[in-house]
Amino acid sequence: MTQPTPPTPTPMTYRAAGVDIDAGNEVVERIKPLVRRSFRPEVMGGLGGFGALFDLSGKYREPVLVSGTDGVGTKLKLAQQLGRHDTIGIDLVGMCVNDVLVQGAEPLFFLDYFATGKLDVDTTVAVVGGIARGCELAGCALIGGETAEMPDMYGPGEYDLAGFTVGAVEKSRLLDGAQVRAGDVLVGIASSGPHSNGYSLVRRIYDRAGRPADIEVGGVKLADALMAPTTLYVKPVLELLKAHGDAHPRAESPIHAMAHITGGGLTENIIRVIPDGLGLDIDASAWTLPPVFDWLQREGAVEDSEMWRTFNCGIGFVLVVAPDRLTAVEADLARLQLAHWRIGEVVPASGAERVKIG
């Protein structure tokens, strides 16, 4: 007996499985001019190769490479909820380049990873455009990245981000905290808002308050205050370091250490660059809590101690400065238009409690 011919299976395609290669190619073509604006003279080749090339020859005598990687946490969830995709890339760059800056490094180049369930070309271009803009502002080149479309991994409209940067510093100019002494002054430089930390708590408070995006805090809408991109400290701080580094050898530089205030807030970040046997006495009255943090604390009934270890509370970057050179450093900060305050000092300390805020 003749067996029936089995039906011909329907041909399957990558697009039918949820991955649109054409959309990915369109994203690449649209971001190319944005990315090129971030290029530096040391970049070799263009966008789209298997590996990105950067020529370091002739720039440093004894270069030390400093690398960093980070994301923007659940600020992504708020960006997606509010439909604000054009500045979250600046946050991504800021979280990485401000970290390598702490050791005195100039960020040279940046790579990004963007992953989503279904590629939306306009959203992706907006996000990567923000990354490219952040790189321009920081003076580093966006020389590569990865855009991954992964159906079933992310819900509709969801995406994830990660960033990677490599910087360099002359070995003789590396800041490692070894010069920090008791009596050094902490100079806090203003943040633009929560930057990219504490957003799991921010979102809970925002939801409990009824998501009041359009109410005003400090003269701006709450949504704008919460989504303000991370301040990029790279160019002015590098200029500050150069001005004092050219005039003095490392052992005599007035800037003994620096800290980027991220997760862990003021309580846990500055102490990371302070040697054993020393601690911090931070004067919370030295600056006014910015309106967005005041709103978060009030609406969330957040204790002071929780604020200090969760948010930057208006201080995004800290310099540890020799007291006898403080006036000169502050004059340069004013010239560079960086709002700043003397927020405390380094003190002798031992044991578990090395940070006092009061």
Buried (B, 14 or more C-beta within 10 A) or exposed (E): EEEEEEEEEEEEEEEEEBBBEEBBEBBBEBBEEBBBEBBBEBBEEEBEEEEBEBEEEEEBEEBBEBEBBBBBBBBBBBBBBBEBBBBBBBBBBBBBBBBBBBBBBBBBBBBBBBBBBBBBBEBBBBBBBBBBBBBBBBBBBBBBBEBBBBEEEBEEEBBBBBBBBBBBBBEEBBBBBEBBEEEBBBBBBBBBBBBBBBBEBBBEBBEEBEBBBEEEBEEBBBBBBBBBBBBBBBBBBBEBBEBBBEEEEBEEBBBBBBBBBBBBBBBBBBBEBBEEEBBBBBBBEEBEBBBBBBBBBEBBEBEEEBBBBBBBBBBBBBBBBBEEBBEBBBEBBEEBEBEBBBBBBBBEBEEEEBBBBE
